[in-house]
């Protein structure tokens, strides 16, 4: 069995954490933070290009 990082074992990646952080700072909404966390890197790239 391969060994992974603790974040990977916890089920959250850097892209997800970044998307949640950006979403929370912009919207101040838990629901939007969860939705953007699900889309993770797609939201981060969208935010970088269009906001």
N, C-alpha and C positions, 0 to 999 in steps of 0.2 A: 504494500500500500504506500502510495506517495505521500510525502509530507508537504503540507501547504502552509501558508501564512495564517496567523490568527484571524485576520480580517476575512480571509476567504472561508475559514472554518465557521466564522460567525454569520456568514451569508451576506455580507455587505462589502461592496467594492469601492474603490476610490471614486469612480464615476458616479455611483449612487450617492455617496456622501457629499460629493461636490454639487450634484444636482439638487439635493435636499437643502444644502446650505444656501445656494443661490436662490432657490425658490422661496425659502423662508425669509431671506433678506429683502426680497422684492415684494412678496405677497402677504407675509405674516399670517399664513393660513396652513394649518396642519393638513387639510385635505389636499390642497395643491402641492404641498411638499411631498406627500405620499405618491400622488399621481406622477409628479416629475421624477421622483425617485425610481419609480417603475420604468420610466422611459430613459433614465440615467443619461448616457452619453448623447442620445439624440437631443435631449433638452439642453445639455451643456453646449453642444455645437450650435443649436438654434440661438441660444442666448448670446454666444460669442459673435455670431454673424449678424443678428438683427436687433440687438438691444444696445 
